[in-house]
C-alpha cells in the first residue's frame, strides 16, 4: 500500500563523515555528463549568482553545509568575506582539495553544526543553506536549523526543500518504490519557515512539476 512504502536511507548531515561520502557528494565528471543533475546545479548556481551580484564589497556570506565547496566556488569574489561550514570534516577536506585542484581559494572553512552556529547575531549578509532540508525528518530539528539561520542573518537566505508536488515524487509512490529523502508540500515549508521566524519571498522549482528540489529565497 502507498501508506506503507519503505523510505530509502539518505545520508544525514550528522552522519555524513566518511571520505567516501565526501567523494561521492559531487563528482565533476558525473555532473558534466548527467543532464538532469547539471540542470539542477545550474538553476541553483544562477540564483546564488544573482543575489551575490547585489552584494556590496565587504559583505559576509555563509555557506552551510558547504559540502565540498560546490557553491562556495560560485560565490568566490575577492571583495567578499566567505565562510564555509560543514558538520563533516571529510567534506571540508574535500573542499580544500577541490580548491587546490582549481588553483583557487574557496574561503574560510569551519567544522560546525547548522543548529548551533558559531556566528554572531545578524552578522551574515547572504546565508546559503542548500540540499539539507530533505535529509531532516524531525520537525523540531528543522525549526532549530532555521531559527539559527535567522539569528545570524541580516540579509537574504537561500535554502532548498523537496516538494511532494512533482511528478518524480508521485511516480515513486504509484510504483511502490522507496521514497528518497523527506519531501513536503510548499505550503508546509512556508509554515515551518513562519514558525522559525522567516519570511519566504520566493520559491523556484528546479524544474516545475517534475523535480523534487525547490529553491527558496527567504529573509529573517
GIWO-V254191 format. One record per helix or strand. SS is the DSSP state (H for helix, E for strand). FROM is the first residue (numbers start at 1). LEN is the number of residues. If there is no record, write none. Layout:
BEGIN
<<SS & FROM & LEN> <SS & FROM & LEN>>
END
This chain:
BEGIN
<<H & 2 & 3> <E & 7 & 2> <H & 19 & 7> <H & 28 & 6> <H & 35 & 18> <E & 60 & 5> <H & 70 & 6> <E & 81 & 6> <H & 89 & 14> <E & 108 & 4> <E & 113 & 1> <E & 116 & 1> <E & 124 & 6> <H & 133 & 3> <H & 139 & 14> <E & 153 & 11> <H & 167 & 9> <E & 179 & 2> <E & 184 & 1> <H & 186 & 10> <E & 199 & 7> <E & 213 & 7>>
END
